Amino acid sequence: MEADFVIIGSGSAGSAMAYRLSEDGKYSVLVLEYGGTDAGPLIQMPGA
């Protein structure tokens, strides 16, 4: 696998950066993200 840019841990800023780098198709971007489990009760609870 080859990419012009690798973004590790995207978050909101990394996602925006990946979008801006890849929007014209000139560059290829690889985004690597690792999220934890979503099994916690507060994560599963819908917002008010």
RADA-V320604 format. One record per residue. N is the residue number from 0. RES is the residue in three letters. D_LAST is the distance of its C-alpha to the last C-alpha in Angstrom with 2 decimals. Layout:
N RES D_LAST
N RES D_LAST
//
This chain:
0 MET 42.62
1 GLU 43.11
2 ALA 40.76
3 ASP 41.48
4 PHE 38.40
5 VAL 36.37
6 ILE 32.94
7 ILE 31.78
8 GLY 28.19
9 SER 26.70
10 GLY 23.28
11 SER 22.34
12 ALA 25.78
13 GLY 27.73
14 SER 26.14
15 ALA 27.03
16 MET 30.47
17 ALA 31.07
18 TYR 30.22
19 ARG 32.56
20 LEU 35.33
21 SER 35.31
22 GLU 34.65
23 ASP 38.37
24 GLY 39.48
25 LYS 41.94
26 TYR 40.35
27 SER 38.91
28 VAL 35.92
29 LEU 34.87
30 VAL 31.38
31 LEU 31.04
32 GLU 27.71
33 TYR 27.13
34 GLY 23.72
35 GLY 23.22
36 THR 22.05
37 ASP 18.53
38 ALA 19.26
39 GLY 17.32
40 PRO 14.77
41 LEU 12.21
42 ILE 12.85
43 GLN 12.50
44 MET 9.16
45 PRO 6.57
46 GLY 3.78
47 ALA 0.00
//
